[in-house]
Amino acid sequence: MAVITGRIQDEGSGGPGLPADGQVFNVKAYGALGDGVADDSAAIAGAIAAAPASGGIVYFPPGRYLVAGETTEGEDLLRITKPIHLLGAGPFLSVLTTNQPVRNLLRLDLVVTDTHDKVRPVIIRDLKMEADVAREADAAILQTVQPGSVFQHGIRIENCHFKGYVVGIHLQAASTAVIQNCTFWQALSAAGVHEADLWIDERVGGDSSTHLVTGCLFADTMNNANRAILLTGRSGGDRIIGNLFVYYREHIVIDRADVVGIVTAPLIAHNVMEQLVVPGTIIRFGPDVRCQHGVITGNEFRVDQPAARIIHAEPRGAAAFARSITVVGNKFMGPANSTGIQLAPTDGANTDGWSITGNLFESVTTAIELGPDVRGAAVGDNNFIDVANELADQSREARGSTFLQGVGIGARNTVSPAKDLLVRGAGGVRPRIYLQGETPGSTPGIEFAFDAANERRAAVIGRAIGAGVQLELYTKPEAGDVVRRLVVEPEGHLRPSEDNALTLGVPGARWKDILAVTKTSSVDVSWGSGRALLPVLEGAEYQLYDSGTARLDEDGNAEVELDPRFVEVANTDVPYRVLTSGARVTGKQANRFRLRGEPGDEVDWTVLAVRAGFENVRWRDPEAPEPAGLADPARASAGKSGDNNR
């Protein structure tokens, strides 16, 4: 119920002792009947006109006031050109209605020229605005300003009820308007006619509208309403907070900015948004959208129809974008075949920089879907309950997506079937990960644990060696402690670790760095009348070995295949040596050799070859002791033949 603090006129003349310019102007004092039958347009216009230019309260006592516009012309039934307060006795007691299928019921059309003080308030409270006819166009309230004006501050629409209009409230040149505790209950009889319950379409003064929409109920009982809120034009900083949305094909749509306008920093927070009965989208960034820096947080979304999408961004064309949107701390619920968030830019449109984190997705088939042209999306730390596909990443862009989840965040941390963590560089740039210690001499590294006890199983460590760094690989055998297996020295040389062996993947087929021979050559140096040949050291050369056992057949022959991986590492195209425990070598090829000896004997063999790239190695003396590291050097050299080096 409205509270009136001023004096109320009971007669148009003011009555005894009450001047005609009293603080409160009762529309019944100006001839309004409020019976829903007679046209009260002229009486209401008279009460508005009676208020001074500085403003006043126009009061609507309980009644149903028909605004048929029989005495007015143009597209507006009632026109307000000065600050004023329209006050009813309550939205179900004081009703403004019309029988006109088109024409705006109220038009707020003020002159606002003071750029330093734009406060020209129009306040509308405790009224119901209902159409008695199937509406075809126009709004219950249209707010604009006259040409040459700047935008208007101070509009407040509170505790009002809207029903049956193509547009409920249409703001075109407002700033800091407050729409609070209103009910939008459209119930339009024809599908496809409805535009929006609240249309914020800033056209004057740039992106500075910063409206507040809070505590409102948006509900379409006929399931014919298209959208609850539409944001277009140059709106900026609009706050849609703490409302309830039910039904509608789309709850909030951001779209159709002009070529210079941008919808900037909308905040959609702490709303309950339920899309029931009709399939559609709860929040949609349309094909012509130009929006940036939005935040969607703390909302509860629920859809109950298959194919519904809760948040859908579909900008189309190079001029369209919905970028730098943060979606955090929301709850998404839906049935099978519904989608939580879908980003689908096309034809060069931009959806860069979306951040999707800290949300709960429940029962939807696909939680997050990123289209082929999505770039720079950050997805992480979301939770999923009964979700078939947590992330469908189709991005083809070099800066596709940074997946934050899958980094030690519980069991449900898979970002796609193929990868738990993807770090993708931009263009041809290599992505980098930095592990920084507290002191220059610290040893950064990555350690891996593969069980619930968090016991270390493997590690890759870079260890400072003087001014250089060597890389070390550690693994853990089936039984035993973690052992260092491989070292890449600061100069780049590869060497085995504790057991001096590098496995080729099968038992008995190993190769080792068993020989480090310094290659020497001579340089002819001449000076004066003398000349000399000086030896020059050219660096280390390496040989590798492969070993195994062969059984000679009944004729005393055996053909031994070298391990293919050994052949890849060593250069067996140049002569290699074969050491045996009791057989002769009768032939060699790059990938095999033949043995001959006593039929049925089991012969151990070892192949020495040059590592690929070090073909000029100097052979060790065949009679010299075998290099350390062979499994059984004595057995390997016991029966070697003299022609094994051919």
Sequence and secondary structure as in RCSB ss.txt:
>XXXX:A:sequence
MAVITGRIQDEGSGGPGLPADGQVFNVKAYGALGDGVADDSAAIAGAIAAAPASGGIVYFPPGRYLVAGETTEGE
DLLRITKPIHLLGAGPFLSVLTTNQPVRNLLRLDLVVTDTHDKVRPVIIRDLKMEADVAREADAAILQTVQPGSV
FQHGIRIENCHFKGYVVGIHLQAASTAVIQNCTFWQALSAAGVHEADLWIDERVGGDSSTHLVTGCLFADTMNNA
NRAILLTGRSGGDRIIGNLFVYYREHIVIDRADVVGIVTAPLIAHNVMEQLVVPGTIIRFGPDVRCQHGVITGNE
FRVDQPAARIIHAEPRGAAAFARSITVVGNKFMGPANSTGIQLAPTDGANTDGWSITGNLFESVTTAIELGPDVR
GAAVGDNNFIDVANELADQSREARGSTFLQGVGIGARNTVSPAKDLLVRGAGGVRPRIYLQGETPGSTPGIEFAF
DAANERRAAVIGRAIGAGVQLELYTKPEAGDVVRRLVVEPEGHLRPSEDNALTLGVPGARWKDILAVTKTSSVDV
SWGSGRALLPVLEGAEYQLYDSGTARLDEDGNAEVELDPRFVEVANTDVPYRVLTSGARVTGKQANRFRLRGEPG
DEVDWTVLAVRAGFENVRWRDPEAPEPAGLADPARASAGKSGDNNR
>XXXX:A:secstr
     S B SSTT  TT  TT SEEEGGGGT   EEEEE HHHHHHHHHHS TT  EEEE SEEEE   TT  SS
EEEEE S EEEEES TTTEEEEE  SSSEEEEEEE    TT  B  EEEES EEEESS   S EEEEEEE TT  
 EE  EEES EEES SEEEEESSEES EEES EEE   SSTT   EEEEEEE SSSS    EEES EEE TTS  
 EEEEEEET BS EEES EEES SEEEEE    SS  EE  EEES EEEE SS SEEEEE TT EEES EEES E
EEE STT EEEEE  BSTT EEES EEES EEE  TT EEEEE  BTT B TT EEES EEES SEEEEE TT  
SEEEES EEES SEEEEE   STT EEE SSSS  S   SSSS S     STT         SSTT   EEEEE 
STT  EEEEEEEEEETTEEEEEEEE  SSS  EEEEEE TTS EEE TT  EEEEETTEEE   EEEEEEEEEEE
EETTEEEEEEEEEEEEEEEEEEEEEE  TTSEEEEE  HHHHHHEETTS  EEEESS EEEEE SSEEEEE STT
 EEEEEEEEEETT TT     TTS   TT S HHHHHHT  TTTT 
